[in-house]
Amino acid sequence: MTWWPIGASLFASSEGSGLFIGLAGSGAAGGLAVAGFEWNATYVLLALAWVFVPIYVSSEIITMPEYIQKRYGGQRICMYLSVLSLLLSVFTKISTDLYAGALFVHICLGWSFYLCTLLMLAVTALYTIAAFDQIGGYEHLATAYARAIPSRIVANTTCHLPREDAMHMFRDPYTGDLPWTGMTFGLTIMATWYWCTDQVIVQRSLSARDLNHAKAGSILASYLKMLPMCLIIMPGMISRALFPDDVGCVMPSECLRACGAEIGCSNIAYPKLVMELLPTGLRGLMVAVMMAALMSSLTSIFNSSSTLFTMDIWRRLRPRAGERELLLVGRLVIVVLLSVSVAWIPVLQGSDGGQVFIYMQSVTSSLAPPVTAVFVLGIFWQRANEQGAFWGLMVGLAVGAARLVLEFLYPALPCGNVDTRPAILGSIHYLHFAVALFTLSGAVVVTGSLLTPPPPAAQIQNLTWWTLAKDRPPRAKTGDTQKQAFWARVCGINAILLMCVNIFLYAYFA
């Protein structure tokens, strides 16, 4: 593939119906800082193209489990990663997409997922213009948002007031809802897992014609990831300014009336704008493409999850299973995943202050850092072996799962209630927890590897940064060395320009 469809597919794969609902809702609840989840992708996407993809190409692998199999050997790590992928599908993909789709009902068309994403962006641009027109332009956004106070409030509380730092990206590391320390370090760890080790994302870059096309695709995707600030997050803030009694409600009775959830209704910021500001024709089109994108996304998740279970788990349990049995098991897995996801929606709805996007990040922070540690150490430390990696994953899972269980047992309370949650939830932000979990898992991997024999040479040759096959011929179908070198310099210059633009935006909204 050439660079532009790679960049477009990287962007489209990360922009589903759940993200449109979630980002707008978090923007309505807390302001601009949530854009950091999109802008942070710039550096991780560059790492994908300049660091991870060359190693994956050098190792001649097609899937991420295949790389882990080659690098560490054994079966148990691949089995664990397969099970973890299924869990994350239930908790962060299927359930959130179903929840987002439940806000847009009645219509479903069988259009291409990427077409639906483009149409959503186009129509979103139209309602963004309409939304800014309603409040008098960007210069009035801060004032309008600060005045977005619902008419019915909980006495002797301040949770009905918009955040004073709503227009700032960098927030206090102790009192901020998205502390700058967590957004810098913890988010990078989670983003590395998503962009550099997830099969759905990495396979886009692995399909590149050569490394230069993979690099250019990452640069394009990074530029596109800057758009949600203006197209999703700011309109979410405007939605709260225009409809404070619904989007900014704090009284449980008012929230039940507005969206059916006692904890808060920030998730309805996006559909509220669509239904209130767009004319009937565009409103119907937006509902149609949202539902089409949802169905396409769910279909993709169901297919990959059923294949993952049947090929990586069931086949190991029953090596002699026939095609008919595998097909039946795959269908049953889809039914089970769907049933569990539907049953999980009420839990999702009441988690993390009712913000679906923050819920997704919170779950990821408890499960993804150990995987990131195993991949990063496997690539940059030749001494890492299977025993260390396995026990690093197990210890990370135990600690992460413990926090996750506590989050579900002690969800955030409605406005006016005293926070009686355990200290690990009330005092340690989930992004800071991701840093601690990554460090702990990495320490266990290093300790376990040093206490056991080193990996054989076959498990590091062409599989780490230091043993990369740099003399391997590029994957380009045509072109000579000089042409490759020229475009490599062009990609390098554009990467530097991209980082300058990203740093400027961070500084401007800091």
C-alpha positions as CSV (number, residue, x, y, z in Angstrom):
1,M,0.0,0.0,0.0
2,T,1.1,3.6,-0.6
3,W,1.4,6.2,2.2
4,W,-1.9,8.0,2.0
5,P,-4.3,5.1,2.4
6,I,-2.1,3.8,5.3
7,G,-2.4,7.2,7.1
8,A,-6.1,7.4,6.4
9,S,-6.7,3.9,7.7
10,L,-4.6,4.5,10.8
11,F,-6.7,7.5,11.6
12,A,-10.1,5.9,10.7
13,S,-9.3,2.8,12.7
14,S,-9.0,4.9,15.9
15,E,-12.0,7.1,15.2
16,G,-15.1,5.1,15.9
17,S,-18.6,6.0,17.2
18,G,-17.4,5.4,20.8
19,L,-14.6,7.9,20.3
20,F,-17.0,10.6,18.9
21,I,-19.3,10.2,21.8
22,G,-16.5,9.8,24.4
23,L,-14.3,12.7,23.3
24,A,-17.2,15.2,23.0
25,G,-18.5,14.0,26.4
26,S,-15.1,14.4,28.1
27,G,-14.7,17.8,26.5
28,A,-18.1,18.8,27.9
29,A,-17.2,17.5,31.3
30,G,-13.6,18.8,31.7
31,G,-12.5,21.0,28.8
32,L,-9.7,20.9,26.3
33,A,-7.1,18.6,28.1
34,V,-8.7,15.4,26.8
35,A,-7.2,16.4,23.4
36,G,-3.9,15.2,24.8
37,F,-5.1,11.6,24.1
38,E,-5.2,12.5,20.4
39,W,-2.1,14.7,20.2
40,N,0.1,12.3,22.1
41,A,-0.3,9.9,19.3
42,T,2.1,12.0,17.2
43,Y,5.2,10.8,19.0
44,V,4.0,7.2,19.3
45,L,3.1,7.0,15.6
46,L,6.6,8.2,14.7
47,A,8.0,5.6,17.0
48,L,5.9,3.0,15.2
49,A,7.3,3.9,11.8
50,W,10.9,4.6,12.8
51,V,11.4,1.9,15.5
52,F,8.8,-0.8,15.6
53,V,8.0,-1.4,11.9
54,P,11.7,-1.9,10.9
55,I,12.0,-4.6,13.6
56,Y,8.8,-6.2,12.6
57,V,9.9,-6.2,9.0
58,S,13.4,-7.5,9.9
59,S,11.8,-10.4,11.9
60,E,9.6,-11.3,8.9
61,I,6.5,-11.6,10.9
62,I,2.9,-10.9,10.0
63,T,1.1,-10.8,13.3
64,M,2.1,-9.5,16.8
65,P,1.7,-12.9,18.5
66,E,4.0,-14.3,15.8
67,Y,6.7,-11.7,16.9
68,I,6.2,-12.6,20.6
69,Q,6.5,-16.3,19.6
70,K,9.8,-15.7,17.8
71,R,11.3,-13.3,20.3
72,Y,10.5,-15.2,23.6
73,G,9.5,-18.7,22.5
74,G,7.0,-20.9,24.3
75,Q,3.2,-20.8,24.1
76,R,2.0,-19.4,27.4
77,I,2.7,-15.7,26.6
78,C,0.9,-15.9,23.3
79,M,-2.0,-17.7,25.0
80,Y,-2.1,-14.9,27.7
81,L,-2.1,-12.1,25.1
82,S,-4.9,-13.8,23.2
83,V,-7.0,-14.0,26.3
84,L,-6.2,-10.4,27.2
85,S,-7.2,-9.3,23.7
86,L,-10.6,-10.9,24.2
87,L,-11.1,-9.2,27.6
88,L,-10.2,-5.8,26.2
89,S,-12.5,-6.4,23.3
90,V,-15.4,-6.9,25.8
91,F,-14.5,-4.1,28.2
92,T,-13.2,-1.4,25.9
93,K,-14.5,-2.1,22.4
94,I,-17.8,-4.0,22.0
95,S,-19.5,-2.6,25.1
96,T,-18.4,1.0,24.5
97,D,-19.5,0.8,20.8
98,L,-22.8,-0.7,21.7
99,Y,-23.3,2.0,24.3
100,A,-22.4,4.7,21.8
101,G,-24.7,3.2,19.2
102,A,-27.6,3.1,21.8
103,L,-27.5,6.9,21.7
104,F,-28.1,6.8,17.9
105,V,-31.0,4.5,17.1
106,H,-33.5,3.6,14.4
107,I,-31.2,3.6,11.3
108,C,-28.5,1.3,10.0
109,L,-27.0,1.2,6.5
110,G,-24.3,-1.2,5.1
111,W,-21.8,1.5,4.1
112,S,-18.0,1.2,4.2
113,F,-16.5,1.9,7.7
114,Y,-14.0,4.4,6.2
115,L,-16.7,6.1,4.1
116,C,-18.8,6.5,7.3
117,T,-15.8,7.9,9.2
118,L,-15.2,10.5,6.4
119,L,-18.9,11.4,6.3
120,M,-19.0,11.8,10.1
121,L,-16.0,14.2,9.9
122,A,-17.6,16.2,7.1
123,V,-21.0,16.5,8.8
124,T,-19.2,17.2,12.1
125,A,-17.4,20.1,10.4
126,L,-20.8,21.5,9.4
127,Y,-22.3,21.3,12.9
128,T,-19.0,22.7,14.4
129,I,-19.5,25.8,12.3
130,A,-23.1,26.0,13.4
131,A,-22.1,25.4,17.1
132,F,-19.5,28.1,17.1
133,D,-21.9,30.5,15.4
134,Q,-24.4,29.9,18.3
135,I,-21.9,31.1,20.9
136,G,-20.3,33.9,18.8
137,G,-17.0,32.2,17.8
138,Y,-13.9,30.7,19.5
139,E,-13.1,33.9,21.4
140,H,-16.4,33.5,23.3
141,L,-16.0,29.7,24.0
142,A,-14.2,30.2,27.3
143,T,-16.8,32.6,28.6
144,A,-19.7,30.6,27.4
145,Y,-18.3,27.4,28.9
146,A,-17.6,29.0,32.3
147,R,-21.3,30.1,32.4
148,A,-22.6,26.6,31.6
149,I,-24.2,26.0,35.0
150,P,-27.4,23.9,35.3
151,S,-30.4,25.5,36.8
152,R,-30.8,22.8,39.4
153,I,-27.7,22.1,41.6
154,V,-26.7,20.2,44.7
155,A,-26.5,22.6,47.6
156,N,-23.1,23.2,49.3
157,T,-21.1,21.6,46.4
158,T,-19.1,22.9,43.5
159,C,-19.4,19.9,41.1
160,H,-21.9,21.8,39.0
161,L,-19.3,24.5,38.1
162,P,-17.2,24.0,35.0
163,R,-13.5,23.5,35.7
164,E,-11.4,26.7,36.0
165,D,-8.6,25.1,34.0
166,A,-11.0,23.9,31.2
167,M,-9.1,25.9,28.5
168,H,-5.7,24.5,29.5
169,M,-3.9,21.3,28.4
170,F,-1.4,21.0,31.3
171,R,-3.1,20.6,34.6
172,D,-2.0,20.3,38.2
173,P,-0.3,16.9,38.9
174,Y,-2.2,16.5,42.2
175,T,-5.6,18.1,41.8
176,G,-6.1,18.0,38.0
177,D,-8.6,15.6,36.4
178,L,-6.0,14.9,33.7
179,P,-2.6,15.7,35.4
180,W,0.2,16.7,33.1
181,T,2.5,14.1,34.5
182,G,0.1,11.3,33.7
183,M,-0.7,12.8,30.3
184,T,3.0,12.9,29.5
185,F,4.3,9.5,30.8
186,G,1.3,7.3,31.6
187,L,-0.5,8.1,28.4
188,T,2.6,7.4,26.3
189,I,2.8,3.9,27.9
190,M,-0.8,3.2,27.0
191,A,-0.5,4.8,23.5
192,T,2.6,2.6,22.8
193,W,0.5,-0.5,23.5
194,Y,-2.3,0.7,21.3
195,W,-0.3,2.1,18.3
196,C,2.8,-0.2,18.3
197,T,1.6,-3.6,19.6
198,D,-2.0,-3.9,18.6
199,Q,-2.5,-6.1,15.5
200,V,-5.3,-4.1,14.0
201,I,-3.2,-0.9,14.0
202,V,0.2,-2.4,13.2
203,Q,-1.0,-4.4,10.2
204,R,-1.8,-1.1,8.4
205,S,1.8,-0.1,8.6
206,L,3.1,-3.6,7.8
207,S,1.2,-3.4,4.5
208,A,3.3,-0.5,3.3
209,R,5.1,-0.7,0.0
210,D,8.4,0.1,1.9
211,L,9.5,1.8,5.1
212,N,9.2,5.3,3.6
213,H,5.5,4.8,2.9
214,A,5.1,3.5,6.4
215,K,6.7,6.6,7.8
216,A,4.7,8.9,5.5
217,G,1.5,7.1,6.6
218,S,2.3,7.7,10.3
219,I,3.0,11.4,9.6
220,L,-0.3,11.8,7.8
221,A,-2.2,10.0,10.5
222,S,-0.5,12.3,13.1
223,Y,-1.7,15.4,11.3
224,L,-5.2,14.0,11.1
225,K,-5.2,13.2,14.9
226,M,-5.0,17.0,15.5
227,L,-8.4,17.5,14.1
228,P,-10.6,16.1,16.9
229,M,-9.8,19.1,19.1
230,C,-11.8,21.4,16.8
231,L,-14.2,18.9,15.4
232,I,-15.2,16.9,18.5
233,I,-13.9,18.3,21.8
234,M,-14.7,22.0,21.4
235,P,-18.2,21.2,20.1
236,G,-18.6,19.1,23.2
237,M,-17.8,22.1,25.3
238,I,-20.2,24.2,23.3
239,S,-22.9,21.6,23.8
240,R,-22.6,22.0,27.6
241,A,-22.7,25.8,27.1
242,L,-25.9,25.6,25.0
243,F,-27.6,22.8,27.0
244,P,-26.3,23.1,30.6
245,D,-29.4,21.5,32.2
246,D,-29.0,18.3,30.2
247,V,-25.3,17.9,29.3
248,G,-24.1,19.5,32.6
249,C,-26.7,18.1,35.0
250,V,-25.6,17.1,38.5
251,M,-28.9,16.3,40.2
252,P,-29.5,12.5,39.9
253,S,-33.2,13.1,39.1
254,E,-32.3,15.6,36.4
255,C,-29.7,13.3,34.9
256,L,-32.1,10.4,34.8
257,R,-34.5,12.6,32.9
258,A,-31.9,13.8,30.5
259,C,-30.1,10.5,29.7
260,G,-31.1,7.8,32.0
261,A,-28.0,7.8,34.1
262,E,-27.7,9.2,37.6
263,I,-23.9,9.9,37.6
264,G,-23.9,12.4,34.7
265,C,-24.9,13.1,31.1
266,S,-21.8,14.5,29.5
267,N,-21.9,11.6,27.0
268,I,-25.0,13.1,25.3
269,A,-23.0,16.2,24.3
270,Y,-22.3,15.0,20.7
271,P,-25.8,13.6,19.9
272,K,-27.4,16.6,21.5
273,L,-25.7,19.0,19.1
274,V,-26.5,16.8,16.2
275,M,-30.2,16.6,17.0
276,E,-30.6,20.2,18.0
277,L,-28.5,22.2,15.5
278,L,-28.5,20.2,12.2
279,P,-31.4,20.3,9.8
280,T,-33.5,17.2,9.3
281,G,-31.7,15.9,6.3
282,L,-28.2,16.2,7.7
283,R,-29.4,14.9,11.1
284,G,-30.7,11.7,9.4
285,L,-27.4,11.4,7.5
286,M,-25.4,11.7,10.6
287,V,-27.4,9.1,12.5
288,A,-27.1,6.8,9.5
289,V,-23.4,7.0,9.2
290,M,-22.9,6.7,12.9
291,M,-24.9,3.5,13.0
292,A,-23.1,2.2,9.8
293,A,-19.7,2.9,11.4
294,L,-20.8,1.1,14.5
295,M,-22.0,-2.0,12.7
296,S,-18.9,-2.1,10.6
297,S,-16.7,-1.7,13.7
298,L,-18.6,-4.4,15.6
299,T,-18.4,-6.8,12.6
300,S,-14.6,-6.4,12.5
301,I,-14.2,-6.9,16.2
302,F,-16.5,-10.0,16.2
303,N,-14.6,-11.6,13.3
304,S,-11.1,-10.9,14.8
305,S,-12.2,-12.0,18.2
306,S,-13.8,-15.3,17.0
307,T,-10.7,-16.0,14.9
308,L,-8.4,-15.3,17.8
309,F,-10.2,-17.6,20.1
310,T,-10.6,-20.5,17.7
311,M,-7.1,-20.4,16.2
312,D,-5.0,-19.3,19.2
313,I,-6.9,-20.9,22.1
314,W,-9.4,-23.6,21.0
315,R,-7.0,-25.2,18.6
316,R,-4.4,-25.6,21.3
317,L,-7.0,-27.1,23.6
318,R,-8.3,-29.4,20.8
319,P,-5.6,-29.9,18.2
320,R,-7.8,-32.3,16.2
321,A,-10.8,-30.0,15.9
322,G,-12.3,-30.0,12.4
323,E,-13.4,-27.0,10.4
324,R,-17.1,-27.5,11.3
325,E,-16.3,-27.5,15.0
326,L,-14.1,-24.4,14.7
327,L,-16.9,-22.6,12.8
328,L,-19.4,-23.5,15.5
329,V,-17.1,-22.5,18.3
330,G,-16.4,-19.2,16.6
331,R,-20.1,-18.4,16.3
332,L,-20.7,-19.3,20.0
333,V,-17.8,-17.0,21.0
334,I,-19.5,-14.1,19.2
335,V,-22.7,-14.8,21.1
336,V,-20.9,-15.0,24.4
337,L,-18.9,-11.8,23.8
338,L,-22.0,-10.0,22.8
339,S,-24.0,-11.2,25.8
340,V,-21.3,-10.2,28.2
341,S,-20.9,-6.8,26.6
342,V,-24.6,-6.1,26.8
343,A,-24.7,-7.1,30.4
344,W,-21.7,-4.9,31.1
345,I,-23.2,-1.7,29.7
346,P,-24.9,-0.7,33.0
347,V,-21.5,-0.9,34.7
348,L,-19.9,1.1,32.0
349,Q,-22.7,3.7,32.2
350,G,-22.0,4.4,35.9
351,S,-18.2,4.3,35.8
352,D,-15.8,7.2,35.9
353,G,-18.4,9.9,36.3
354,G,-20.4,8.6,33.3
355,Q,-17.6,9.5,30.8
356,V,-17.3,6.6,28.4
357,F,-13.9,7.8,27.0
358,I,-12.3,8.1,30.5
359,Y,-13.7,4.6,31.3
360,M,-11.9,3.2,28.2
361,Q,-8.6,4.8,29.3
362,S,-9.0,3.7,32.9
363,V,-9.5,0.0,31.9
364,T,-6.6,0.2,29.5
365,S,-4.3,1.7,32.2
366,S,-4.9,-1.4,34.3
367,L,-4.3,-4.0,31.7
368,A,-2.0,-2.6,28.9
369,P,1.2,-1.4,30.7
370,P,2.6,-4.9,31.3
371,V,2.3,-5.7,27.6
372,T,4.0,-2.5,26.7
373,A,6.9,-3.4,29.1
374,V,7.3,-6.9,27.5
375,F,7.4,-5.5,24.0
376,V,9.7,-2.6,24.8
377,L,12.2,-4.7,26.8
378,G,12.0,-7.4,24.1
379,I,13.0,-4.9,21.5
380,F,15.6,-2.9,23.3
381,W,17.1,-5.5,25.8
382,Q,18.6,-8.6,24.3
383,R,18.8,-10.3,27.7
384,A,15.0,-10.4,28.2
385,N,13.8,-14.0,28.1
386,E,10.5,-16.0,28.2
387,Q,10.6,-16.6,32.0
388,G,11.0,-13.0,32.9
389,A,8.4,-11.8,30.3
390,F,5.8,-14.3,31.5
391,W,6.1,-13.5,35.2
392,G,6.2,-9.8,34.4
393,L,2.9,-10.2,32.7
394,M,1.4,-12.3,35.5
395,V,2.5,-9.8,38.3
396,G,1.2,-6.9,36.2
397,L,-2.1,-8.7,35.6
398,A,-2.6,-9.4,39.3
399,V,-1.9,-5.8,40.3
400,G,-3.9,-4.2,37.4
401,A,-6.8,-6.6,37.8
402,A,-6.9,-5.8,41.6
403,R,-7.3,-2.1,40.9
404,L,-9.8,-2.8,38.1
405,V,-12.0,-4.8,40.4
406,L,-11.9,-2.1,43.0
407,E,-13.0,0.5,40.4
408,F,-16.0,-1.6,39.6
409,L,-16.8,-2.3,43.2
410,Y,-16.4,1.3,44.2
411,P,-17.6,3.5,41.3
412,A,-17.5,7.3,41.4
413,L,-20.4,8.7,43.5
414,P,-22.9,11.3,42.3
415,C,-22.4,14.9,43.2
416,G,-22.7,15.7,46.9
417,N,-21.6,12.3,48.2
418,V,-18.4,11.9,50.3
419,D,-15.7,10.0,48.5
420,T,-15.2,6.8,50.6
421,R,-13.3,4.8,48.0
422,P,-10.0,3.0,48.8
423,A,-6.9,5.2,48.6
424,I,-5.6,3.5,45.5
425,L,-8.6,4.9,43.7
426,G,-9.1,8.2,45.3
427,S,-5.4,9.2,45.7
428,I,-3.7,7.5,42.7
429,H,-4.8,8.8,39.2
430,Y,-5.2,6.0,36.7
431,L,-2.6,7.6,34.4
432,H,-0.1,7.6,37.3
433,F,-1.0,4.0,38.1
434,A,-0.1,3.1,34.5
435,V,3.4,4.4,35.1
436,A,3.7,2.5,38.3
437,L,2.4,-0.7,36.7
438,F,4.7,-0.4,33.8
439,T,7.7,0.1,36.1
440,L,6.7,-2.8,38.3
441,S,6.2,-5.2,35.3
442,G,9.4,-4.1,33.8
443,A,11.3,-4.7,37.0
444,V,9.9,-8.2,37.3
445,V,10.8,-8.9,33.6
446,V,14.4,-7.7,34.3
447,T,14.7,-9.6,37.6
448,G,13.3,-12.8,36.1
449,S,15.5,-12.6,33.1
450,L,18.7,-12.1,35.1
451,L,17.9,-15.0,37.4
452,T,17.4,-17.4,34.5
453,P,19.5,-18.4,31.5
454,P,19.7,-15.9,28.6
455,P,17.7,-16.5,25.4
456,P,19.4,-18.4,22.6
457,A,20.8,-16.4,19.7
458,A,17.9,-17.4,17.4
459,Q,15.5,-15.5,19.7
460,I,17.3,-12.2,19.3
461,Q,18.7,-12.3,15.7
462,N,16.7,-9.8,13.6
463,L,14.3,-9.4,16.5
464,T,15.8,-6.6,18.6
465,W,16.9,-3.1,17.8
466,W,20.6,-4.0,18.3
467,T,20.4,-7.1,16.1
468,L,18.3,-5.5,13.4
469,A,19.0,-6.8,9.9
470,K,20.0,-3.4,8.6
471,D,21.4,-4.8,5.3
472,R,18.1,-6.5,4.5
473,P,16.8,-5.2,1.1
474,P,13.8,-2.8,1.4
475,R,10.3,-4.0,0.5
476,A,9.9,-1.5,-2.3
477,K,8.8,-3.0,-5.6
478,T,10.6,-0.4,-7.7
479,G,13.1,2.4,-7.2
480,D,16.8,2.6,-6.5
481,T,18.8,3.3,-3.5
482,Q,19.1,7.1,-4.2
483,K,15.4,7.4,-4.6
484,Q,14.8,5.6,-1.3
485,A,17.4,7.8,0.5
486,F,15.8,11.0,-0.9
487,W,12.3,10.0,0.3
488,A,13.8,8.9,3.6
489,R,15.2,12.5,4.1
490,V,11.8,14.0,3.0
491,C,10.0,11.8,5.7
492,G,12.6,12.9,8.3
493,I,12.1,16.6,7.5
494,N,8.3,16.2,7.7
495,A,8.6,14.3,10.9
496,I,10.5,17.2,12.5
497,L,8.0,19.7,11.1
498,L,5.2,17.6,12.5
499,M,6.7,17.6,16.0
500,C,7.2,21.4,15.8
501,V,3.5,21.9,14.9
502,N,2.5,19.5,17.8
503,I,4.7,21.3,20.3
504,F,3.3,24.7,19.2
505,L,-0.3,23.5,19.7
506,Y,0.6,22.1,23.2
507,A,2.3,25.4,24.1
508,Y,-0.6,27.5,22.7
509,F,-3.2,25.7,24.7
510,A,-0.9,24.9,27.7
